Amino acid sequence: MKKPVLYIVIPCYNEEEVLEETTRRITAIIERMVKEDLVSEESRMLPVDDGSRDRTWEIIERLHAANPLVGGVKLAANSGHQNALLAGLFTACEKADIMVSIDADLQDDVEVIPEMVRKYLEGNDVVYGVRKSRATDTWFKRTTALGFYKFMRTLGVKSVYNHADYRLMSRRAVRQLSNYRERNLFLRGLVPLVGYKSDKVYYDRAKRFAGESKYPLKKMLNFAIDGITSFSIQPLRLLFHTGLLFILISFCIFIWVLYKYFTGDVVTGWSSLILSIWFVGGTVLTGLGITGEYIGKMYMEVKDRPRYNIEETLE
């Protein structure tokens, strides 16, 4: 059986502090897999510079010149983690049989990559890297992540619990993924839609090797909103049902007002009126916000702008 060509795609944004260590560890993994006849000698790693403001691309160029296993893709501007990941996958797809996507921060365990490759050789087109636990997370992040996954499952979104973007995909799986043209990307929900045979490997997530997280609370919230609005219209339906509930409540209040009027027990007051106005007004504004979020997504989709622009590629 022909040994598969493996490309390890690494999205990078301001990763100058960790990039050399990441390259060292992944080089060792690739060399070991080549020696064990798991992958072809043509296998490479492909860091993707997502418009970094530090020396990330300069380091990639230096590593490429010194290490034949290092390629590189430089995006013309910052396009976001998901787009940078796609840029690397689609570039690698031209030469690789299988692609592993992994972040540069070394939190995901590179030692399970050989296990991913073995599961591919067993006939799986997608192999998900899944965390065994969230012991390294703060209580807040662990709780919100659990709530997010449960909420997405309630909305009918197919996703793998405790899986981020650490996965192996075959060439045909990546080509099939390229048929999904959304600009509002949530790859954790898109990849399961490809539908090919899949499996999982489990690992312990480490602390970040160096540098700062590229996903502060604001970005995490935006990412969650993208995931929800890109895959489900349930929030709009919930809004519709809430409106029906308010109509029912207002009808009940109307009956109560008529009863009080005919019994002569009319009590004038403004507190309940003011509270009702604020409550209904807040609900209306929330509904408009949800609707506006979907309209904004439609606006981004219909413009059909390129997801990213590649400025330079290192072979």
Phi, psi and omega in degrees: 000135180294134179287134183286146173275123182253131170243130177258112186268128186232099175295134183229130172222110182054057184247030184298331184285337188242347191298320182293319178293320177300315180297319180298314182292318182288327174301315180298320180294315181296314180299321179293319180291325176295317180295328180273005180063029176277321183227166181286157176292346178278002181295148185215169165249147186227086175290140181242113180278111184269060177065040182297151179261355180255207185268023184304311182292323177301318179292319178300317179298318180293318179295323178297319180292330184263340187231115182293348180272358185253121170256208178177147174227130179246120176276147185291335180206169178290116183250356181099152185304313184295320178291321177297321178297316178296319179302317179293317181296314183290328176291314181294330184300337181291335184235339187262151172271326178222149181228134174248128176257134182208144178285159185280350190280358177066020174283326176278138187283109181292344183290346179268359179300316176302323178294323176300314181297319179298320178292327173296317180294340176278355176115011180265134178273335179228132176232118183270134170273118186240133178289139177289325181202175177244037183297332182277352181276159171288163179302319182297312182293321180296316182292315181293324179295316178298317179296322180296312181298319179294320180296316179298321179293323177298324180282356178090014180276129177281119177209160181259121183297136179065021175249134177254252180235025176265104185203160171254139175226141176283168179301316183291330177292319179293320177297321177293322178299327181295344178282347177270112193261015181301143172271332178271089192273137170218084190296333179296336176263332181286316186301317177299336179288341178302321169087357179287167181301136184222165177210180182227151166236148184246144182207163176266129181275131182267173173285157180301133184295315181198168178079188183247154177297139178267008179233074173291177186305318182298315179293323178297319178295316179298320180296318179296318179297318177300317180297317182291311186284342179278342188235357184209142173256012181302322177301324177292320178294321177299321178298318178297315180293326177296320177299318177297321178298318180295323177297318178297316179297317181295326178295318178298317179296322179298316177299318180295319179296318178299318179299313180296324181294314183285339176270355177077015182256061183266121179247117180280143180184154183246346184301309182296325180295313181296316179299318179297317180298314180295319182294310180294320179298317177296321179295318179298315179295321176298316178299318177297322178296316179297314179298318179297325178299317179291320178297320177297320177297318178297320179299317179292324183290316186290338176291332174054043177285157177300144179290328182200162174235123180274124180269322184205147178230135176254122182274000000 
